[in-house]
């Protein structure tokens, strides 16, 4: 299935967190937090201003991003879990 977010929204797949920390401590599934890093799968066309002009997004498909802990809306598409964000919820692009 193809999906295209609207306006300034983007579809992101969370990047899986590692099971062990630097000290070698194994973290059980119940104690793990959801990762705040993800890969952008699809982006919308851009934000529309009050004058009707379209502002393109800085983020593009394939970028790795950091986002806030409680931002975005979680959705499930064809058995896969994704998060939909507005561009303003993105904290940084990882290069």
Residue frames as a rotation matrix with the C-alpha (Angstrom) as fourth column:
UNK 1
0.582 0.813 0.000 0.00
0.813 -0.582 0.000 0.00
0.000 0.000 -1.000 0.00
UNK 2
-0.502 -0.674 0.542 1.22
0.634 -0.713 -0.299 3.50
0.588 0.194 0.785 -0.78
UNK 3
0.499 0.614 -0.611 0.58
0.862 -0.420 0.283 6.25
-0.083 -0.668 -0.740 1.74
UNK 4
-0.433 -0.575 0.694 1.21
0.580 -0.767 -0.273 9.98
0.689 0.285 0.666 1.49
UNK 5
-0.263 0.308 -0.914 0.75
0.876 -0.320 -0.360 12.19
-0.404 -0.896 -0.186 4.55
UNK 6
0.516 0.547 0.659 -1.05
0.757 -0.651 -0.053 15.49
0.400 0.526 -0.751 4.05
UNK 7
0.908 -0.056 0.414 0.42
-0.106 -0.989 0.099 19.01
0.404 -0.134 -0.905 4.31
UNK 8
0.133 -0.926 0.353 3.32
-0.791 -0.313 -0.525 19.24
0.597 -0.209 -0.775 6.82
UNK 9
0.627 0.141 0.766 2.97
-0.647 0.642 0.411 15.74
-0.433 -0.754 0.494 8.25
UNK 10
-0.171 -0.719 -0.674 5.36
-0.866 0.436 -0.245 12.81
0.470 0.541 -0.697 7.90
UNK 11
0.906 0.405 -0.121 5.17
-0.336 0.864 0.375 9.05
0.256 -0.299 0.919 8.43
UNK 12
-0.055 -0.968 0.243 7.99
-0.915 -0.049 -0.400 7.72
0.399 -0.244 -0.884 10.62
UNK 13
0.703 0.131 -0.699 9.05
0.080 0.962 0.261 4.21
0.706 -0.239 0.666 11.63
UNK 14
0.766 -0.415 0.491 10.72
-0.622 -0.286 0.729 4.04
-0.162 -0.864 -0.477 15.04
UNK 15
0.063 -0.838 -0.541 14.28
-0.526 0.433 -0.732 2.69
0.848 0.331 -0.414 15.08
UNK 16
0.779 0.266 -0.567 14.62
0.224 0.727 0.649 -0.29
0.585 -0.633 0.507 17.44
UNK 17
0.505 -0.577 0.642 16.58
-0.839 -0.504 0.206 0.34
0.205 -0.643 -0.738 20.61
UNK 18
-0.279 -0.706 -0.651 19.43
-0.394 0.702 -0.593 -1.98
0.876 0.091 -0.474 21.62
UNK 19
0.651 0.564 -0.508 18.85
0.127 0.579 0.805 -4.60
0.749 -0.588 0.305 24.33
UNK 20
0.353 -0.590 -0.726 22.07
0.936 0.231 0.268 -3.88
0.009 -0.773 0.634 26.24
UNK 21
0.991 -0.115 -0.068 23.61
-0.102 -0.980 0.168 -0.70
-0.086 -0.160 -0.983 27.59
UNK 22
0.423 -0.903 -0.074 27.31
-0.579 -0.206 -0.789 0.20
0.697 0.377 -0.610 27.46
UNK 23
-0.204 -0.514 0.833 27.97
-0.977 0.166 -0.136 -1.51
-0.068 -0.841 -0.536 30.80
UNK 24
-0.838 -0.115 -0.534 26.58
-0.280 0.929 0.240 -4.79
0.469 0.351 -0.811 29.48
UNK 25
-0.721 0.649 0.245 23.34
-0.170 0.177 -0.969 -4.59
-0.672 -0.740 -0.018 31.45
UNK 26
-0.849 0.505 0.153 20.46
0.376 0.376 0.847 -6.32
0.371 0.776 -0.510 29.67
UNK 27
-0.781 0.624 0.036 17.20
-0.553 -0.664 -0.504 -4.37
-0.290 -0.413 0.863 29.84
UNK 28
-0.651 0.606 0.457 13.95
0.556 0.790 -0.257 -6.38
-0.517 0.087 -0.852 29.94
UNK 29
-0.606 0.463 0.646 11.13
0.604 -0.261 0.753 -5.50
0.517 0.847 -0.122 27.53
UNK 30
0.401 0.862 -0.311 8.91
0.857 -0.233 0.460 -4.17
0.324 -0.451 -0.832 30.31
UNK 31
0.313 -0.355 -0.881 11.49
0.611 -0.635 0.473 -1.57
-0.727 -0.686 0.018 31.38
UNK 32
-0.617 -0.592 0.518 12.32
0.765 -0.298 0.571 -0.25
-0.184 0.749 0.637 27.91
UNK 33
-0.036 0.553 -0.832 11.18
-0.036 -0.833 -0.552 3.17
-0.999 0.010 0.050 26.78
UNK 34
0.733 0.310 0.605 10.03
0.585 0.165 -0.794 3.78
-0.346 0.936 -0.061 23.24
UNK 35
-0.330 -0.931 0.153 12.86
0.882 -0.246 0.402 5.08
-0.337 0.268 0.903 21.08
UNK 36
0.470 0.420 -0.776 12.88
0.202 -0.908 -0.368 8.76
-0.859 0.017 -0.511 20.20
UNK 37
-0.509 -0.653 -0.560 14.68
-0.537 -0.267 0.800 8.16
-0.672 0.709 -0.215 16.93
UNK 38
0.320 0.685 0.655 13.09
0.210 0.623 -0.754 7.15
-0.924 0.379 0.056 13.67
UNK 39
-0.832 -0.495 0.251 13.39
0.310 -0.041 0.950 6.89
-0.460 0.868 0.188 9.90
UNK 40
-0.208 0.754 -0.623 11.11
-0.576 -0.610 -0.545 9.01
-0.790 0.246 0.561 7.73
UNK 41
-0.408 0.170 0.897 9.10
0.542 0.836 0.088 6.81
-0.735 0.522 -0.433 5.36
UNK 42
-0.173 0.425 0.888 6.96
0.904 -0.289 0.314 9.44
0.390 0.858 -0.335 3.60
UNK 43
-0.727 -0.056 -0.684 6.37
0.391 -0.853 -0.346 13.21
-0.564 -0.519 0.642 3.78
UNK 44
0.385 0.922 0.038 3.54
0.676 -0.254 -0.692 15.50
-0.629 0.292 -0.721 2.76
UNK 45
0.351 -0.164 0.922 3.68
0.848 -0.362 -0.387 18.24
0.398 0.917 0.012 0.12
UNK 46
-0.753 -0.641 0.149 4.30
0.502 -0.705 -0.502 21.06
0.427 -0.303 0.852 2.58
UNK 47
-0.348 0.583 -0.734 2.57
0.728 -0.325 -0.603 23.57
-0.590 -0.745 -0.311 4.78
UNK 48
-0.134 0.404 0.905 0.12
0.796 -0.500 0.341 26.01
0.590 0.766 -0.255 3.19
UNK 49
-0.911 -0.236 -0.337 0.29
0.393 -0.744 -0.540 29.60
-0.124 -0.625 0.771 4.46
UNK 50
-0.121 0.900 -0.419 -2.68
0.414 -0.338 -0.845 31.94
-0.902 -0.276 -0.332 4.90
UNK 51
-0.092 0.005 -0.996 -1.81
-0.691 -0.720 0.061 33.52
-0.717 0.694 0.070 1.54
UNK 52
0.865 0.500 0.049 -2.03
-0.340 0.655 -0.675 30.13
-0.369 0.567 0.736 -0.17
UNK 53
0.244 -0.860 -0.448 1.71
-0.844 0.039 -0.536 29.65
0.479 0.508 -0.716 -0.70
UNK 54
0.953 0.018 -0.303 3.22
0.080 0.948 0.308 26.21
0.293 -0.317 0.902 -0.09
UNK 55
0.297 -0.884 0.360 6.29
-0.954 -0.293 0.067 25.94
0.046 -0.363 -0.930 2.13
UNK 56
0.392 -0.220 -0.894 8.30
-0.261 0.905 -0.337 22.77
0.882 0.365 0.297 1.41
UNK 57
0.994 -0.033 0.100 9.44
-0.083 0.344 0.935 20.57
-0.065 -0.938 0.339 4.29
UNK 58
0.224 -0.974 0.026 13.09
-0.973 -0.225 -0.051 20.43
0.056 -0.014 -0.998 5.37
UNK 59
-0.297 -0.256 0.920 12.72
-0.474 0.876 0.091 16.73
-0.829 -0.409 -0.382 6.14
UNK 60
0.004 0.277 -0.961 12.64
-0.973 0.221 0.060 14.20
0.229 0.935 0.271 3.29
UNK 61
0.927 0.374 0.016 11.97
-0.372 0.916 0.147 10.48
0.041 -0.142 0.989 3.03
UNK 62
0.547 -0.745 -0.382 14.94
0.421 0.639 -0.643 8.41
0.723 0.191 0.663 4.21
UNK 63
-0.141 -0.587 0.797 16.13
-0.475 -0.666 -0.575 10.93
0.868 -0.460 -0.185 6.84
UNK 64
-0.134 0.059 -0.989 16.80
0.810 0.582 -0.075 9.77
0.571 -0.811 -0.126 10.41
UNK 65
-0.056 0.237 0.970 15.22
-0.223 -0.950 0.220 12.13
0.973 -0.204 0.106 12.92
UNK 66
-0.854 -0.064 -0.516 14.94
0.493 0.213 -0.843 12.76
0.164 -0.975 -0.150 16.65
UNK 67
-0.190 0.856 0.480 11.52
-0.067 -0.499 0.864 13.62
0.980 0.132 0.152 18.07
UNK 68
-0.404 0.104 0.909 9.91
-0.858 -0.386 -0.338 14.33
0.316 -0.917 0.245 21.43
UNK 69
-0.980 -0.079 0.182 8.97
-0.158 0.866 -0.475 11.54
-0.120 -0.494 -0.861 23.79
UNK 70
-0.411 0.904 0.114 5.21
0.416 0.298 -0.859 12.18
-0.811 -0.306 -0.499 23.69
UNK 71
-0.298 0.281 -0.912 4.82
-0.675 -0.738 -0.007 13.73
-0.675 0.613 0.410 20.23
UNK 72
-0.783 0.000 -0.623 3.04
-0.574 0.387 0.721 12.27
0.241 0.922 -0.303 17.23
UNK 73
0.269 0.908 0.322 0.14
-0.898 0.357 -0.257 9.88
-0.348 -0.220 0.911 16.71
UNK 74
-0.728 -0.534 0.431 0.77
-0.400 0.841 0.365 6.15
-0.557 0.093 -0.825 16.60
UNK 75
0.370 0.807 -0.460 -0.88
-0.896 0.180 -0.405 4.24
-0.244 0.563 0.790 13.76
UNK 76
-0.325 -0.398 0.858 -0.79
-0.120 0.917 0.380 0.64
-0.938 0.021 -0.345 12.56
UNK 77
0.365 0.357 -0.860 -0.70
-0.880 -0.169 -0.444 0.05
-0.304 0.919 0.253 8.79
UNK 78
0.584 -0.036 -0.811 -0.66
-0.482 0.788 -0.382 -3.50
0.653 0.614 0.443 7.41
UNK 79
0.833 -0.159 -0.530 0.62
0.448 0.755 0.478 -4.88
0.324 -0.636 0.700 10.73
UNK 80
-0.267 -0.962 0.052 3.50
0.803 -0.252 -0.539 -2.37
0.532 -0.102 0.840 11.00
UNK 81
0.529 0.404 -0.746 3.59
0.786 -0.566 0.250 0.36
-0.321 -0.719 -0.617 13.66
UNK 82
-0.311 -0.545 0.779 4.32
0.741 -0.652 -0.160 3.92
0.595 0.528 0.607 12.55
UNK 83
-0.089 0.270 -0.959 4.07
0.728 -0.640 -0.248 7.41
-0.680 -0.720 -0.140 14.01
UNK 84
0.181 0.193 0.964 2.69
0.837 -0.544 -0.048 10.46
0.516 0.816 -0.260 12.18
UNK 85
-0.175 -0.365 -0.914 4.27
0.782 -0.615 0.096 13.82
-0.598 -0.698 0.394 13.08
UNK 86
0.973 0.205 0.108 4.01
0.232 -0.832 -0.504 17.42
-0.013 0.516 -0.857 12.06
UNK 87
0.308 -0.917 0.254 7.32
0.472 -0.084 -0.877 18.94
0.826 0.390 0.407 10.99
UNK 88
0.215 -0.202 0.956 7.31
-0.598 -0.801 -0.035 21.17
0.772 -0.564 -0.293 14.09
UNK 89
0.915 0.154 0.374 7.53
-0.394 0.541 0.743 18.01
-0.088 -0.827 0.556 16.31
UNK 90
0.667 -0.740 -0.091 10.92
0.583 0.594 -0.555 17.07
0.465 0.317 0.827 14.82
UNK 91
0.842 -0.408 -0.354 13.79
0.114 -0.505 0.855 18.07
-0.528 -0.760 -0.379 17.10
UNK 92
0.012 -0.906 -0.424 16.71
-0.702 -0.309 0.642 17.27
-0.712 0.290 -0.639 14.77
UNK 93
0.923 0.085 -0.375 17.82
-0.348 0.599 -0.721 15.48
0.163 0.796 0.582 11.62
UNK 94
0.470 -0.778 0.416 20.66
-0.147 0.396 0.907 13.01
-0.870 -0.487 0.072 12.17
UNK 95
0.782 -0.268 -0.563 23.40
-0.606 -0.115 -0.787 13.02
0.145 0.957 -0.252 9.56
